[in-house]
Amino acid sequence: MQSLSPRVRALGAAGVCLLIAVVAGLAVDGRLDRHWVLRGMTVFLAICCAALLLADQTRRLRQIVTAVGLAMFGVVIPVTQTRWSTPPEIKFALQVATDAKAAAAKAAGSSVSIAEVKAAAEARGGAIGSLATEKSPQVRGADAYPVIVRAKRDQGRPWACLSFTGLDAKVRAC
């Protein structure tokens, strides 16, 4: 069996990196406002590394450095971005968004109210708005979108911001 040429391997590596980037991007919940610019840059850098492998076959060290760059930008960074995209506070906010949307749909509403978000958060053991403290006695993010959603009622941070446009939710870190 004949081995593949370096050019075919480089093109195959570029294709695999592109496939991993697309799959990793689609694996993240669509309601999350997450790092699309960073994802695009890593795909671009992975393709640049594959192009270097394709074009330059002279120095072994250069090939090794390019292969490491290809592995980092094409596999490691997209996979870790996907795994880290939903920390516990974001998962909680996504669950609250789903519950609030279901409550609005049950009430035949065309949009989700702050009261429905508050009820959904409290039903799951959390709260909305920032925690009032001595340093910051005024509660923020409890009466207008984006709403601050906390996974634990008595814990200030970490939290997530949740906003609705009609029945479409957007969740982001804030």
C-alpha positions in Angstrom: 0.0 0.0 0.0 1.4 3.3 -1.0 1.5 6.2 1.5 -0.2 9.5 0.8 1.8 12.4 -0.4 2.5 15.3 2.0 0.2 17.5 -0.1 -2.7 15.2 0.2 -2.1 14.8 4.0 -2.1 18.6 4.3 -5.3 19.0 2.4 -6.9 16.2 4.5 -5.8 17.9 7.7 -7.3 21.2 6.5 -10.5 19.5 5.7 -10.6 17.7 9.1 -9.9 21.0 10.9 -12.7 22.7 9.0 -15.1 19.9 9.9 -14.1 20.0 13.6 -14.7 23.8 13.6 -18.1 23.5 12.1 -19.2 20.6 14.3 -17.9 22.4 17.4 -19.7 25.6 16.5 -23.0 23.8 15.9 -22.6 21.8 19.2 -23.0 25.1 21.2 -26.6 26.1 22.1 -27.8 28.7 19.6 -29.1 30.9 22.4 -25.6 31.6 23.6 -23.8 34.7 22.5 -20.4 33.1 22.2 -17.0 33.8 20.6 -17.8 33.6 16.9 -15.0 35.9 16.0 -12.5 33.7 18.0 -13.9 30.6 16.3 -13.4 32.1 12.9 -9.9 33.2 13.7 -8.9 29.7 14.9 -10.3 28.2 11.7 -8.3 30.7 9.7 -5.1 29.9 11.6 -5.7 26.2 11.2 -6.1 26.6 7.4 -3.0 28.8 7.3 -1.0 26.1 9.1 -2.3 23.5 6.6 -1.3 25.8 3.8 2.2 26.0 5.2 2.4 22.2 5.4 1.1 22.1 1.8 3.6 24.7 0.5 6.8 24.1 2.5 8.2 20.6 2.6 11.9 21.6 3.1 12.7 21.7 6.8 11.6 19.0 9.3 11.4 21.5 12.2 9.2 23.8 10.3 6.9 20.9 9.5 6.7 19.9 13.1 5.9 23.4 14.3 3.2 23.8 11.6 1.7 20.4 12.6 1.6 21.5 16.2 -0.1 24.7 15.2 -2.5 22.8 13.1 -3.4 20.5 16.0 -3.8 23.5 18.4 -5.9 25.7 16.1 -7.7 22.9 14.4 -8.6 20.6 17.2 -7.6 21.7 20.8 -9.0 25.3 20.8 -12.3 24.5 19.1 -13.0 21.5 21.3 -12.1 23.4 24.6 -14.2 26.4 23.5 -17.1 24.1 23.1 -16.6 22.3 26.4 -16.2 25.6 28.3 -19.1 27.4 26.6 -21.6 26.4 29.2 -20.4 26.9 32.8 -23.0 26.2 35.5 -24.4 29.7 35.6 -25.0 29.7 31.8 -26.6 26.2 32.0 -28.9 27.6 34.7 -29.8 30.6 32.6 -30.6 28.4 29.6 -32.9 26.3 31.8 -34.6 29.4 33.1 -35.0 30.7 29.5 -36.6 27.4 28.5 -39.0 27.5 31.5 -39.9 31.1 30.9 -40.5 30.6 27.3 -42.8 27.6 28.1 -44.7 29.7 30.6 -45.2 32.5 28.0 -46.3 30.0 25.4 -48.8 28.4 28.0 -50.2 31.9 28.7 -50.5 32.4 24.9 -48.1 35.4 25.1 -46.1 36.7 22.2 -43.2 37.7 24.4 -41.7 36.6 27.7 -42.2 39.0 30.6 -39.7 39.7 33.4 -42.3 38.2 35.9 -42.1 34.9 34.0 -38.3 34.9 34.1 -38.4 35.7 37.8 -40.9 32.9 38.5 -38.8 30.4 36.4 -35.6 31.4 38.3 -37.2 31.1 41.7 -38.8 27.7 40.8 -35.3 26.4 40.1 -33.9 27.9 43.4 -32.3 31.0 41.9 -33.1 34.7 41.7 -32.9 37.6 39.2 -31.0 40.8 39.7 -27.8 41.5 41.5 -27.5 40.7 45.1 -27.9 43.7 47.4 -24.8 44.2 49.6 -23.5 47.0 51.9 -21.2 48.1 49.1 -23.9 48.0 46.4 -27.3 48.3 48.1 -29.2 48.9 44.9 -30.4 45.8 42.9 -29.5 45.9 39.2 -30.8 43.8 36.4 -34.1 42.8 37.8 -36.6 45.0 36.1 -35.5 45.3 32.4 -33.7 43.2 29.9 -31.0 42.0 30.0 -31.9 40.4 33.3 -29.2 39.1 35.6 -29.9 35.5 36.5 -28.3 33.9 39.6 -28.3 30.2 40.1 -28.4 30.5 43.9 -30.6 33.0 45.7 -28.1 34.0 48.3 -25.0 34.0 46.1 -23.9 37.2 44.2 -21.6 35.9 41.6 -21.3 34.1 39.2 -24.3 35.1 37.2 -25.5 35.3 33.6 -27.5 37.8 31.6 -30.7 36.7 29.9 -32.7 38.7 27.4 -35.7 38.0 25.2 -36.8 39.4 21.9 -40.3 38.0 21.6 -39.8 34.4 22.5 -36.2 34.2 21.3 -33.7 34.1 24.2 -30.1 35.2 24.3 -27.8 34.2 27.1 -24.4 35.7 27.7 -21.9 36.2 30.6 -22.1 39.6 32.2 
